[in-house]
Amino acid sequence: MALLPATVVMALSALVAGRLVARRGPRVPLVLSGVLTAVGSYLLVGISPATSYPRLAVELAVLGAGLGLVNPPITNIGVSGMPPEQAGVASAVISATRQIGKVLGVAVLGAMLTSGYHARLAAGMPTAWALSAATRAPWLLAAACGALVAVTGFVTTASWRPARP
């Protein structure tokens, strides 16, 4: 239930992203996705057992907005650059790549969290504080990834990029 703000906002922002892609193209939702993901992740760096639920809910909602905005523009970019008869293949490659990214993300961030948690427990930190402290490095990495999405989205969807043949 604590993660519900992120989930609800993620679903709603995916709908908004689809409309933004249709009206303005993929650049705005893709860059906005990266920025919101970076900001939401960075805000979560400071969580602790003393963090209030309203603050946590807002931070998770910001993160959820960023994560929800990313899929429609990525799919649009991948499919629109292909001939119509190859759109299904492009969609499948995008979907497979997205799944691989999720698996790698969970594995890497989970390993970072576990390692940090055990190190803090070994140092004598109380359990709840050890867990919240161990989330800092994974949230920083997630923030960096969000920033990378924003920059990549901005650069690759710029109006000055060369046209496809």
Secondary structure as the mmCIF struct_conf table of DSSP 4:
data_model
#
loop_
_struct_conf.conf_type_id
_struct_conf.id
_struct_conf.beg_label_comp_id
_struct_conf.beg_label_asym_id
_struct_conf.beg_label_seq_id
_struct_conf.end_label_comp_id
_struct_conf.end_label_asym_id
_struct_conf.end_label_seq_id
TURN_TY1_P TURN_TY1_P1 ALA A 2 LEU A 3
HELX_RH_AL_P HELX_RH_AL_P1 LEU A 4 ARG A 24
BEND BEND1 PRO A 26 PRO A 26
HELX_RH_AL_P HELX_RH_AL_P2 ARG A 27 LEU A 44
TURN_TY1_P TURN_TY1_P2 VAL A 45 GLY A 46
TURN_TY1_P TURN_TY1_P3 PRO A 49 ALA A 50
HELX_RH_AL_P HELX_RH_AL_P3 TYR A 53 SER A 80
TURN_TY1_P TURN_TY1_P4 GLY A 81 GLY A 81
BEND BEND2 MET A 82 MET A 82
HELX_RH_3T_P HELX_RH_3T_P1 PRO A 84 GLN A 86
HELX_RH_AL_P HELX_RH_AL_P4 ALA A 87 ALA A 122
TURN_TY1_P TURN_TY1_P5 ALA A 123 GLY A 124
HELX_RH_AL_P HELX_RH_AL_P5 THR A 127 ALA A 134
TURN_TY1_P TURN_TY1_P6 THR A 135 THR A 135
HELX_RH_AL_P HELX_RH_AL_P6 ARG A 136 THR A 156
TURN_TY1_P TURN_TY1_P7 THR A 157 THR A 157
TURN_TY1_P TURN_TY1_P8 SER A 159 TRP A 160
BEND BEND3 ARG A 161 ARG A 161
HELX_LH_PP_P HELX_LH_PP_P1 PRO A 162 ARG A 164
#
